[in-house]
Amino acid sequence: EENVVSKTNQEPPQDSDIHQLIDECCVEVPEEQKQKMEDTMFDLVKICHHK
């Protein structure tokens, strides 16, 4: 798991990147679900940056 985090150490991902990622991954996913995933990803990003 360590090596995954090390890649994202430089810059925090931009909101638009996360939106794009979610759009690409979840074409079939309902909007509500997308929002939950987004929140989860933002939480993960925050956690990564606190370490």
C-alpha positions as CSV (number, residue, x, y, z in Angstrom):
1,E,0.0,0.0,0.0
2,E,2.9,2.3,0.7
3,N,4.0,2.7,-2.9
4,V,0.5,3.7,-4.0
5,V,0.6,6.7,-1.7
6,S,4.1,7.8,-2.6
7,K,2.9,8.5,-6.2
8,T,0.4,11.0,-5.0
9,N,2.8,12.8,-2.7
10,Q,3.7,15.7,-5.0
11,E,0.5,17.7,-5.6
12,P,-2.9,17.2,-4.2
13,P,-5.2,16.1,-7.1
14,Q,-7.3,18.9,-8.4
15,D,-11.1,18.8,-8.0
16,S,-11.5,18.6,-11.8
17,D,-9.2,15.6,-12.0
18,I,-11.3,13.8,-9.4
19,H,-14.5,14.7,-11.3
20,Q,-13.0,13.4,-14.5
21,L,-11.8,10.2,-12.9
22,I,-15.3,9.6,-11.5
23,D,-16.9,10.4,-14.9
24,E,-14.6,8.0,-16.7
25,C,-15.1,5.2,-14.1
26,C,-18.8,5.5,-13.5
27,V,-20.6,6.1,-16.7
28,E,-23.2,3.6,-15.6
29,V,-23.5,4.9,-12.0
30,P,-26.4,7.0,-10.8
31,E,-25.7,10.6,-9.9
32,E,-26.3,10.0,-6.2
33,Q,-23.8,7.2,-6.1
34,K,-21.3,9.4,-7.9
35,Q,-21.6,12.0,-5.2
36,K,-20.9,9.5,-2.5
37,M,-17.8,8.3,-4.3
38,E,-16.7,11.8,-4.8
39,D,-17.0,12.5,-1.0
40,T,-15.1,9.3,-0.3
41,M,-12.3,10.3,-2.6
42,F,-12.0,13.7,-1.1
43,D,-11.9,12.2,2.3
44,L,-9.1,9.8,1.2
45,V,-7.2,12.7,-0.3
46,K,-7.5,14.6,3.0
47,I,-6.3,11.6,5.0
48,C,-3.3,11.2,2.7
49,H,-2.2,14.8,3.2
50,H,-2.4,14.6,6.9
51,K,0.2,11.9,7.1
